[in-house]
Structure formats: C-alpha cells, structure tokens
Amino acid sequence: MKKIVSILKNKYLLTVIGLSVWVIFFDKNDLRTQLALRKEVKQLEDERNYFAKEIHNITSDIKELNSNPKTLEKFAREKYLMKRDNEDIFVIVEE
C-alpha cells in the first residue's frame, strides 16, 4: 500500500502519465487521427501504383500503335467501329 502511495506522489511519473494521456486522446494529432492518416497514405500509395501501371500500359500501347499499321487498323476497328468503304459492320450485343 505504501509503495502505491509513493508511486502516486511521484510528480515525474504523474507528469509523464498526464502528458501521455493528453497526446494520445486530446491533442490535434491524437492516435485516432494518426491511424486515419496512415490509412489514407496507404490508399493513396495504392492508387499511385495503379496509375503508374496504367500509364506504363498506355505508353506501350501508343508505341505499338505508332510503329505497326496493322495494330493501328485493328485498334480503330475494335474501338471506334471504323470500316473500309466496301465493308459492312454488324455489332452483336450480348445480353
């Protein structure tokens, strides 16, 4: 019992405990805010990685389209439904 009372009278320990409680719960950069910010940073990093992969894929597609005329024709036919003058296009929509 005396040991508990002497620990509670220690002003340094009480100061450390008080400051810790303040920083963890009441400060503008409290624990909950820090966890939310870490989650947001992870989400933004994932998005950055996704868009970096997309940019790489698109640039490789552009290089391929600029270097190969057959690929360019295939792309125009598939994406924009372009055709030659003597052709008919039938679009089949699956339901």
SULCORUR-V578293 format. One record per residue. RES is the residue in one letter. PHI is phi in whole degrees, -180 to 180 (* if undefined). OMEGA is omega in degrees with one decimal (* if undefined). Layout:
RES:PHI:OMEGA
RES:PHI:OMEGA
This chain:
M:*:179.8
K:-66:-179.8
K:-66:178.3
I:-65:179.5
V:-66:-179.5
S:-69:176.7
I:-67:-179.8
L:-69:177.9
K:-85:-178.9
N:-71:-174.1
K:-70:179.6
Y:-70:178.3
L:-64:178.4
L:-63:178.3
T:-66:178.8
V:-62:179.0
I:-64:179.8
G:-62:178.6
L:-65:178.6
S:-63:178.3
V:-62:179.5
W:-62:-177.5
V:-68:-176.5
I:-73:-171.3
F:-112:-167.7
F:-112:-177.7
D:-71:179.5
K:-69:175.5
N:-109:-177.1
D:-71:-174.6
L:-62:-179.1
R:-63:178.8
T:-64:179.3
Q:-63:178.5
L:-66:177.8
A:-65:179.1
L:-66:177.1
R:-64:178.3
K:-64:179.2
E:-65:178.3
V:-63:178.8
K:-62:179.3
Q:-63:179.8
L:-67:176.3
E:-65:177.5
D:-63:177.8
E:-64:179.1
R:-61:178.9
N:-64:178.7
Y:-61:-177.4
F:-70:175.6
A:-65:176.6
K:-65:178.9
E:-63:178.4
I:-62:178.9
H:-62:-179.8
N:-63:-177.9
I:-68:178.9
T:-66:177.1
S:-68:175.8
D:-65:179.6
I:-64:177.7
K:-61:179.3
E:-65:179.7
L:-66:-179.4
N:-74:-175.2
S:-98:-174.0
N:-126:-178.5
P:-66:178.7
K:-67:177.2
T:-66:177.7
L:-62:178.5
E:-65:179.0
K:-62:179.7
F:-62:-179.2
A:-64:179.8
R:-68:-175.7
E:-76:-173.7
K:-82:-171.6
Y:-112:177.7
L:53:177.2
M:-78:-177.5
K:-146:173.0
R:-81:-175.6
D:-63:-175.1
N:-98:-177.9
E:-117:171.9
D:-118:179.8
I:-115:174.9
F:-116:179.8
V:-100:179.7
I:-105:-179.2
V:-105:178.9
E:-87:-179.2
E:-109:*
